[in-house]
Amino acid sequence: MTTLANDQGDIYEAEESHIFGPLTDVTIGACTYDMIPIISIYHALEGYEERLNYLPEFGFAYINEMKDPGEAPFTYNFVAIEAAGRL
């Protein structure tokens, strides 16, 4: 799909692919949440990938892995989800 990308204020069209997996669950800390895994591939960045976990209950996704082509993935380990308070 063609999207608009924002690279530090530089807006441009970019080709991306998004692959959605089946509904599963993820445990963070002592809680288990419904989760849909997503792989995002950024073709303008030579196939750079991000793996996200979408939590339908909260309506947001978070990055849990980043991977440059030919490199080992960098993985985040989350230990809790907490309310940020009013911004």
Phi, psi and omega in degrees: 000152176265129180232172170262126179254149178238110178249090180053045177095346177273108183265130180208159176281141181216148176270131179223152171237142179229124182246122183257128178271180180284157176300130178218205175220162178222140177254126177235116186064231182265004186246146176244134184234148167298143184210140173245117179284143180228135170249123177250127181244126183254102187291328179292340179256033175059033176090015174308137182238146170234137173252128183238155172246118177266126179254100183303326181300327182255345179074028176217163176238152175231148179283129175242354177201141174234143183212121172275148180305134178076003181246161174288146180290151172256120186247138174262141174246118182264142183245345180194157170238126181224153175292138181275348185087185181281135177259000000 
